[in-house]
Amino acid sequence: MSKPSIASINTVKSPDISREKSSALYETAKGYFPGGVNSPVRAFKSVFGSPLFIEKGDGCFVWDADGNKFIDFCCSWGPLILGHNNPVVKEHVLKAIDNGMSFGAPTALENDLASLILSNNKKIEKIRFVSSGTEAVMSAIRLARGYTKRDKILKFDGCYHGHVDSLLVKAGSGLVTFGETSSAGVPQSFAEETVVIPLNDKDAVRAAFEQFKDQIAAIIIEGIPANNGLLIQDKDFVHFLRDITKENGSLLIFDEVITGFRLGFEGAAAYYDVNPDIITYGKIIGGGMPVGAYGASAEIMGNISPEGSVYQAGTLSGNPVAMSAGIGQLSQLLKPGFYEELLSKTAGFVSDIQEFADQRGYAFKIFTIGSLFWFAFTDKDIKTAAAIDASSMQYFKVFHRELLNRGIYIGPSGYEVGFVSAAHSQAELESAKKAIFDSLDIVFLKDHA
């Protein structure tokens, strides 16, 4: 790593925060759940210490079981664009609960949220609500296969689309490969219906369509790949994907579970000025409640049951509490200047940190788009998963510990992105910057033990 040009820096390692109660809760949880958690990254396996058990959140803050207070840049992995416990969203949730929490039947709230989305999103004409982003992607894949009468899906190495069997695969050897299972329990026969190629590689895409002519139902790509670093793709590459799918009778699926309603109300599709055939969304449309959705043209969506032959159902789809929360959240995103203010706030925050690192001569780079950012210990541009140096994660591990000790909460993995919310005030961002500056000094100048 690059050495700093500053002769002396007085920053010292901060004392570790208390995790006594969180640690005790974690030990108890190990007796109930595999690894003590209900989602793997929560186990803190890539960073120091035991996982923090969060007790409450408000605005841009979270508190753990030991009473530690943090400025939160995880934001429940993105959907809390208004921050924790937003009063308008909370009011909508409480109002819905007064009338009941689940019916397994249509409600007017489904119509209201769908109308709010579709009347402000030109990229889709009809929508179907589900219960998670994974379920949305699973349904979109089934729809693409049913619509095209083809079986193979082309995905990109480094893009994550939930724990769907046919997409929980990694690249094999060679330029264009059948996927290899990346999880036990995924049959190789499922993975062989998925073609995995590198991001940002037009030749590999062309080769895939030549090798599997008239077999590819769809290309699926994250709106901005943001589950394995923040791998911002050139507009030229994305438009190339749109063109080649049209030429070959395949569909283009945008997985906007992270980017949808984050980059703007129309997400990455609007950022790239492209019209995907199917778009998937996640929990941001429910204010953080368990919900997802997929949408497309009226023609393509007409293939979904009961209108068409592609079956998809869900008892909790269109859950009234989630629908009401979504109305409370998305209506606020439509206020004039909302996204412009959030972008400006994020850009200033990121640029000041980058300037600090550059002045120190640190091999540290922040990749950012909209209100998303990714801390990377590198001085190179990164557009593919293969370009991420795994050894750099030792620096992130120290960085994460120092941030926690200074009251800053980010995702417990160096491959995860961070988020700025509307609840982050300038004062809190200034405090966070100071903590980040001090933590970077520790990472680059002090003993990493």
MARKOLPA-816220 format. One record per residue (C-alpha): x, y, z; residue in three letters. Coordinates in nm, 2 decimals, decimal comma. Each point is the difference from the previous one (the first is absolute). Last residue first. Example, Ala and Ser with C-alpha at 12.3 -4.5 7.8 and 13.67 -1.06 7.14 Angstrom:
BEGIN
        x        y        z   res
     1,37    -0,11     0,71   SER
    -0,14    -0,34     0,07   ALA
END
This chain:
BEGIN
        x        y        z   res
    -0,29    -0,63     1,51   ALA
     0,00     0,26    -0,27   HIS
     0,29     0,20     0,14   ASP
    -0,03     0,36    -0,09   LYS
     0,04     0,22    -0,31   LEU
    -0,23    -0,10    -0,27   PHE
    -0,30    -0,14     0,19   VAL
     0,04     0,24     0,29   ILE
     0,01     0,31    -0,22   ASP
    -0,30    -0,13    -0,19   LEU
    -0,19    -0,03     0,33   SER
     0,08     0,36     0,09   ASP
    -0,13     0,13    -0,33   PHE
    -0,31    -0,22     0,02   ILE
    -0,09     0,12     0,35   ALA
     0,05     0,37    -0,12   LYS
    -0,22    -0,07    -0,30   LYS
    -0,27    -0,16     0,22   ALA
    -0,02     0,31     0,22   SER
    -0,03     0,22    -0,31   GLU
    -0,27    -0,22    -0,13   LEU
    -0,18     0,03     0,33   GLU
     0,01     0,38    -0,02   ALA
    -0,11     0,00    -0,36   GLN
    -0,31    -0,20     0,09   SER
    -0,05    -0,36    -0,09   HIS
    -0,37    -0,06     0,01   ALA
    -0,03     0,03    -0,38   ALA
     0,20    -0,32    -0,02   SER
     0,36    -0,07    -0,10   VAL
     0,07    -0,36    -0,09   PHE
     0,30    -0,24     0,02   GLY
     0,11    -0,28    -0,23   VAL
     0,11    -0,35     0,10   GLU
     0,31    -0,18    -0,12   TYR
     0,21     0,11     0,30   GLY
    -0,24    -0,19     0,22   SER
    -0,17     0,09     0,33   PRO
    -0,23     0,27    -0,14   GLY
     0,06     0,34     0,14   ILE
    -0,06     0,15     0,35   TYR
     0,20     0,30     0,12   ILE
     0,03     0,08     0,37   GLY
     0,38     0,04     0,03   ARG
     0,06    -0,36     0,12   ASN
    -0,22    -0,12    -0,28   LEU
     0,22     0,19    -0,25   LEU
     0,32    -0,14     0,15   GLU
    -0,13    -0,35    -0,03   ARG
    -0,12     0,05    -0,36   HIS
     0,34     0,15    -0,11   PHE
     0,19    -0,29     0,15   VAL
    -0,20    -0,25    -0,20   LYS
     0,01     0,23    -0,30   PHE
     0,37    -0,02    -0,01   TYR
     0,00    -0,38     0,01   GLN
    -0,25     0,02    -0,28   MET
     0,27     0,13    -0,23   SER
     0,13    -0,36    -0,04   SER
    -0,31    -0,09    -0,21   ALA
     0,11     0,25    -0,27   ASP
    -0,31     0,09    -0,19   ILE
     0,06    -0,01    -0,38   ALA
    -0,16    -0,34    -0,03   ALA
    -0,34     0,15     0,11   ALA
     0,00     0,23    -0,29   THR
    -0,01     0,38    -0,05   LYS
     0,28     0,12     0,23   ILE
     0,21     0,31    -0,06   ASP
     0,32    -0,03     0,19   LYS
     0,15     0,17     0,31   ASP
    -0,12    -0,27     0,23   THR
    -0,14    -0,05     0,35   PHE
    -0,37     0,03    -0,10   ALA
    -0,27     0,18     0,18   PHE
    -0,33    -0,02    -0,20   TRP
    -0,26     0,27    -0,03   PHE
    -0,37     0,02    -0,08   LEU
    -0,20     0,33     0,01   SER
     0,01     0,05    -0,37   GLY
     0,32    -0,16    -0,13   ILE
     0,32    -0,06     0,19   THR
     0,33    -0,18     0,00   PHE
     0,22     0,11     0,28   ILE
     0,37    -0,07    -0,04   LYS
     0,28    -0,07     0,24   PHE
     0,37    -0,06    -0,07   ALA
     0,10     0,28     0,24   TYR
     0,21     0,29    -0,10   GLY
    -0,11     0,21     0,29   ARG
    -0,13     0,27    -0,23   GLN
    -0,18    -0,26    -0,20   ASP
    -0,17    -0,15     0,31   ALA
    -0,12     0,35     0,11   PHE
    -0,12     0,08    -0,35   GLU
    -0,19    -0,32    -0,01   GLN
    -0,17     0,06     0,33   ILE
    -0,10     0,35    -0,11   ASP
    -0,13    -0,12    -0,33   SER
    -0,22    -0,27     0,16   VAL
    -0,18     0,23     0,24   PHE
    -0,05     0,27    -0,26   GLY
    -0,13    -0,25    -0,26   ALA
    -0,24    -0,15     0,26   THR
    -0,15     0,33     0,10   LYS
    -0,04     0,11    -0,36   SER
    -0,16    -0,33    -0,10   LEU
    -0,25     0,02     0,29   LEU
    -0,09     0,35    -0,09   GLU
    -0,05    -0,08    -0,36   GLU
    -0,20    -0,31     0,09   TYR
    -0,25     0,20     0,21   PHE
    -0,01     0,31    -0,22   GLY
    -0,38     0,00    -0,05   PRO
    -0,18    -0,26     0,22   LYS
    -0,03    -0,33    -0,17   LEU
     0,21    -0,18     0,26   LEU
    -0,25     0,09     0,27   GLN
    -0,28    -0,18    -0,18   SER
     0,23    -0,30    -0,02   LEU
     0,03    -0,04     0,37   GLN
    -0,36     0,03     0,13   GLY
    -0,14    -0,19    -0,30   ILE
     0,26    -0,27     0,07   GLY
    -0,10    -0,02     0,37   ALA
    -0,36    -0,05    -0,11   SER
     0,08    -0,28    -0,24   MET
     0,22    -0,17     0,26   ALA
    -0,28     0,01     0,26   VAL
    -0,26    -0,11    -0,26   PRO
     0,20    -0,31    -0,12   ASN
     0,00     0,02    -0,38   GLY
     0,15    -0,35    -0,02   SER
    -0,04    -0,17     0,34   LEU
    -0,17    -0,31    -0,13   THR
     0,22    -0,02    -0,31   GLY
    -0,05    -0,11    -0,36   ALA
     0,18    -0,05    -0,33   GLN
    -0,10    -0,21    -0,29   TYR
     0,10     0,09    -0,36   VAL
    -0,30    -0,11    -0,21   SER
    -0,18     0,34    -0,04   GLY
    -0,26     0,22     0,15   GLU
    -0,02    -0,19     0,33   PRO
     0,29    -0,03    -0,03   SER
     0,28     0,20    -0,15   ILE
     0,03     0,02    -0,38   ASN
    -0,18     0,33    -0,01   GLY
     0,31     0,15     0,17   MET
     0,18    -0,02    -0,33   ILE
    -0,27     0,18    -0,19   GLU
    -0,07     0,26     0,27   ALA
     0,36     0,09    -0,01   SER
     0,22    -0,10     0,30   ALA
     0,00    -0,01     0,38   GLY
     0,14    -0,20     0,29   TYR
    -0,07     0,07     0,36   ALA
     0,15    -0,05     0,35   GLY
    -0,12     0,02     0,36   VAL
     0,11    -0,06     0,36   PRO
    -0,04     0,34     0,16   MET
     0,29     0,25    -0,05   GLY
    -0,21     0,29    -0,12   GLY
    -0,19    -0,24    -0,22   GLY
     0,12     0,10    -0,34   ILE
     0,36     0,01     0,14   ILE
    -0,04    -0,37     0,07   LYS
     0,08    -0,12    -0,34   GLY
    -0,06     0,06    -0,37   TYR
     0,03    -0,21    -0,32   THR
    -0,01     0,14    -0,36   ILE
    -0,11    -0,19    -0,31   ILE
     0,05     0,10    -0,37   ASP
     0,26     0,26     0,08   PRO
    -0,05     0,35    -0,15   ASN
     0,33     0,19     0,00   VAL
     0,09     0,35     0,09   ASP
     0,29    -0,12     0,21   TYR
    -0,10     0,21     0,30   TYR
    -0,37    -0,06    -0,08   ALA
     0,04    -0,38     0,01   ALA
     0,23     0,05     0,30   ALA
    -0,29     0,11     0,22   GLY
    -0,33     0,14    -0,13   GLU
    -0,07     0,19     0,32   PHE
     0,36     0,10     0,02   GLY
     0,33    -0,17     0,08   LEU
    -0,16    -0,16     0,30   ARG
    -0,35    -0,06    -0,13   PHE
     0,13    -0,33    -0,15   GLY
     0,37    -0,03     0,05   THR
     0,01    -0,28     0,26   ILE
    -0,27    -0,23    -0,12   VAL
     0,04     0,14    -0,35   GLU
     0,07    -0,33    -0,17   ASP
    -0,03     0,11    -0,36   PHE
    -0,12    -0,28    -0,24   ILE
     0,07     0,02    -0,37   LEU
    -0,20    -0,24    -0,21   LEU
     0,11    -0,22    -0,29   SER
    -0,10     0,01    -0,36   GLY
     0,36     0,01    -0,13   ASN
     0,01     0,35    -0,14   GLU
    -0,20     0,14     0,29   LYS
     0,24    -0,16     0,25   THR
     0,30     0,13    -0,19   ILE
    -0,13     0,36     0,01   ASP
    -0,09     0,02     0,36   ARG
     0,33    -0,16     0,10   LEU
     0,19     0,26    -0,22   PHE
    -0,20     0,27     0,18   HIS
     0,14    -0,12     0,33   VAL
     0,36    -0,02    -0,14   PHE
    -0,02     0,36    -0,14   ASP
    -0,14     0,13     0,32   LYS
     0,32    -0,11     0,17   ASP
    -0,04    -0,23     0,30   GLN
     0,04     0,09     0,36   ILE
     0,13    -0,29     0,20   LEU
    -0,08     0,10     0,36   LEU
     0,15    -0,29     0,20   GLY
    -0,15    -0,34    -0,01   ASN
    -0,36     0,06     0,06   ASN
    -0,02     0,34    -0,18   ALA
    -0,02    -0,08    -0,38   PRO
    -0,18     0,31    -0,12   ILE
    -0,34    -0,10    -0,15   GLY
     0,10    -0,35     0,09   GLU
     0,02    -0,21    -0,31   ILE
    -0,22    -0,28    -0,15   ILE
     0,03    -0,10    -0,36   ILE
    -0,30    -0,19    -0,12   ALA
    -0,15    -0,30    -0,17   ALA
     0,33    -0,13    -0,15   ILE
    -0,04    -0,30    -0,22   GLN
    -0,04     0,14    -0,35   ASP
     0,38    -0,02    -0,05   LYS
     0,18    -0,13     0,30   PHE
     0,36     0,02    -0,13   GLN
    -0,06     0,31    -0,21   GLU
    -0,20     0,17     0,27   PHE
     0,27    -0,08     0,25   ALA
     0,28     0,12    -0,23   ALA
    -0,17     0,34    -0,05   ARG
    -0,02     0,04     0,38   VAL
     0,36    -0,10     0,05   ALA
     0,11     0,24    -0,27   ASP
    -0,20     0,28     0,17   LYS
     0,19    -0,03     0,33   ASP
    -0,09     0,25     0,27   ASN
    -0,11    -0,28     0,24   LEU
     0,15    -0,34    -0,03   PRO
    -0,21    -0,30    -0,12   ILE
    -0,24    -0,25     0,16   VAL
    -0,24    -0,21    -0,20   VAL
    -0,28    -0,15     0,21   THR
    -0,20    -0,31    -0,10   GLU
     0,30    -0,20     0,11   GLU
    -0,05     0,13     0,35   ALA
    -0,33    -0,19     0,03   PHE
     0,16    -0,33    -0,13   SER
     0,28     0,05     0,25   GLN
    -0,26    -0,03     0,28   PRO
     0,01     0,28     0,26   VAL
     0,00    -0,16     0,34   GLY
     0,36     0,11     0,08   ALA
     0,06     0,35    -0,11   SER
     0,21     0,17    -0,27   SER
    -0,12    -0,24    -0,27   THR
     0,21     0,04    -0,32   GLU
    -0,15     0,20    -0,28   GLY
     0,04    -0,11    -0,36   PHE
     0,29     0,19    -0,14   THR
     0,10     0,27    -0,25   VAL
     0,35     0,13     0,03   LEU
     0,15    -0,31     0,15   GLY
    -0,01    -0,15     0,35   SER
    -0,32    -0,01     0,21   GLY
    -0,19     0,31     0,10   ALA
    -0,21    -0,01     0,31   LYS
    -0,35    -0,12     0,08   VAL
    -0,28     0,09     0,23   LEU
    -0,20     0,11    -0,30   LEU
    -0,19    -0,32    -0,09   SER
    -0,06    -0,08     0,37   ASP
    -0,13     0,35     0,09   VAL
     0,18     0,12     0,31   HIS
    -0,01     0,37    -0,10   GLY
     0,11     0,16    -0,32   HIS
     0,37     0,06     0,06   TYR
     0,22     0,14    -0,28   CYS
     0,37    -0,08     0,03   GLY
     0,02    -0,22    -0,31   ASP
    -0,27     0,11    -0,24   PHE
    -0,32    -0,18    -0,09   LYS
    -0,13    -0,17    -0,32   LEU
    -0,32    -0,20     0,05   ILE
    -0,07    -0,32    -0,20   LYS
    -0,35    -0,15    -0,03   ASP
    -0,18     0,13    -0,31   ARG
    -0,37     0,02    -0,07   LYS
     0,04     0,39    -0,02   THR
    -0,29     0,09     0,23   TYR
     0,02    -0,30     0,23   GLY
     0,38     0,04     0,04   ARG
    -0,02     0,37     0,07   ALA
    -0,29    -0,05     0,24   LEU
     0,18    -0,27     0,20   ARG
     0,31     0,23     0,02   ILE
    -0,22     0,29     0,12   ALA
    -0,17    -0,22     0,26   SER
     0,34    -0,10     0,15   MET
     0,11     0,36    -0,01   VAL
    -0,31     0,12     0,19   ALA
     0,03    -0,28     0,25   GLU
     0,36     0,09     0,07   THR
    -0,10     0,37     0,04   GLY
    -0,26    -0,10     0,26   SER
    -0,37    -0,05     0,07   SER
    -0,17     0,04    -0,34   VAL
    -0,18     0,28    -0,17   PHE
    -0,08    -0,03    -0,38   ARG
     0,04     0,31    -0,22   ILE
    -0,14     0,12    -0,33   LYS
     0,11     0,28    -0,24   GLU
     0,37     0,02     0,07   ILE
     0,28     0,24    -0,09   LYS
    -0,21     0,31     0,01   LYS
     0,01     0,02     0,37   ASN
    -0,20     0,27     0,17   ASN
    -0,36    -0,12    -0,08   SER
     0,11    -0,35     0,05   LEU
     0,14     0,04     0,35   ILE
    -0,28     0,21     0,16   LEU
    -0,26    -0,21    -0,18   SER
     0,15    -0,32     0,13   ALA
     0,01     0,14     0,35   LEU
    -0,37     0,10    -0,01   ASP
    -0,12    -0,32    -0,17   ASN
     0,17    -0,22     0,26   GLU
    -0,14     0,23     0,27   LEU
    -0,35    -0,07    -0,13   ALA
     0,03    -0,35     0,13   THR
    -0,01    -0,34    -0,17   PRO
    -0,01    -0,32     0,21   ALA
     0,25    -0,20     0,21   GLY
    -0,12     0,21     0,29   PHE
     0,30     0,12     0,20   SER
     0,07     0,26     0,27   MET
    -0,34     0,13     0,11   GLY
    -0,18     0,33    -0,01   ASN
     0,19     0,17     0,27   ASP
     0,32    -0,14    -0,15   ILE
    -0,05     0,21    -0,31   ALA
    -0,02     0,33     0,20   LYS
     0,31    -0,11     0,20   LEU
     0,20    -0,06    -0,32   VAL
    -0,11     0,33    -0,16   HIS
     0,10     0,19     0,31   GLU
     0,34    -0,17     0,01   LYS
     0,06     0,09    -0,37   VAL
    -0,07     0,36     0,08   VAL
     0,20     0,00     0,32   PRO
     0,31    -0,16    -0,16   ASN
     0,11    -0,27     0,25   ASN
     0,34    -0,04    -0,15   HIS
     0,13     0,21    -0,29   GLY
    -0,18     0,14    -0,30   LEU
     0,19    -0,23    -0,25   ILE
    -0,06    -0,29     0,23   LEU
     0,00    -0,25    -0,28   PRO
     0,38    -0,03    -0,02   GLY
     0,15    -0,29     0,18   TRP
    -0,21     0,06     0,32   SER
     0,13     0,36    -0,02   CYS
     0,37    -0,12    -0,01   CYS
     0,14     0,35     0,05   PHE
    -0,11     0,03     0,37   ASP
     0,14     0,26     0,23   ILE
     0,05    -0,21     0,31   PHE
    -0,11     0,00     0,36   LYS
     0,13    -0,27     0,24   ASN
    -0,26    -0,10     0,27   GLY
     0,13    -0,35     0,04   ASP
    -0,30    -0,15    -0,19   ALA
     0,08     0,22    -0,30   ASP
    -0,12     0,34    -0,09   TRP
    -0,06     0,13    -0,36   VAL
     0,01     0,35    -0,13   PHE
    -0,08     0,18    -0,33   CYS
    -0,35     0,08     0,11   GLY
    -0,10    -0,24     0,27   ASP
     0,11    -0,36     0,04   GLY
    -0,05    -0,25     0,28   LYS
     0,14    -0,31     0,17   GLU
     0,27    -0,12    -0,24   ILE
     0,20    -0,31     0,09   PHE
     0,36     0,06    -0,09   LEU
     0,18    -0,30    -0,15   PRO
     0,30    -0,14     0,18   SER
     0,35     0,15    -0,04   GLY
     0,22     0,09    -0,30   PHE
    -0,12    -0,01    -0,36   VAL
    -0,07    -0,26    -0,27   SER
    -0,19    -0,25     0,21   LYS
    -0,22     0,28     0,14   PHE
    -0,29    -0,25     0,03   ALA
    -0,24     0,25    -0,17   ARG
     0,14    -0,09    -0,34   VAL
    -0,17    -0,35     0,03   PRO
    -0,37     0,09     0,04   SER
    -0,21    -0,14     0,28   ASN
     0,29     0,00     0,25   VAL
     0,15    -0,22     0,28   GLY
     0,21    -0,20    -0,25   GLY
    -0,30    -0,21    -0,08   PRO
    -0,28     0,14     0,24   PHE
    -0,13    -0,09     0,34   TYR
     0,30    -0,11     0,21   GLY
     0,23     0,25    -0,17   LYS
    -0,25     0,27     0,10   ALA
     0,08    -0,04     0,37   THR
     0,37     0,06    -0,08   GLU
    -0,10     0,30    -0,21   TYR
    -0,21     0,14     0,28   LEU
     0,29    -0,02     0,24   ALA
     0,23     0,17    -0,25   SER
    -0,25     0,28    -0,06   SER
    -0,02     0,05     0,38   LYS
     0,37     0,01     0,05   GLU
     0,09     0,19    -0,32   ARG
     0,16     0,30     0,16   SER
     0,18     0,23    -0,25   ILE
     0,37    -0,06    -0,06   ASP
     0,23     0,28     0,10   PRO
     0,11     0,22    -0,28   SER
     0,33    -0,05    -0,19   LYS
     0,21     0,32     0,00   VAL
     0,00     0,29    -0,24   THR
     0,30     0,22     0,04   ASN
     0,12     0,01    -0,35   ILE
     0,36     0,07    -0,09   SER
     0,19     0,04    -0,32   ALA
    -0,29     0,04    -0,24   ILE
     0,09    -0,16    -0,34   SER
    -0,20    -0,31     0,08   PRO
     0,12    -0,34    -0,12   LYS
    -0,18    -0,18    -0,29   SER
    -0,11    -0,36     0,06   MET
END
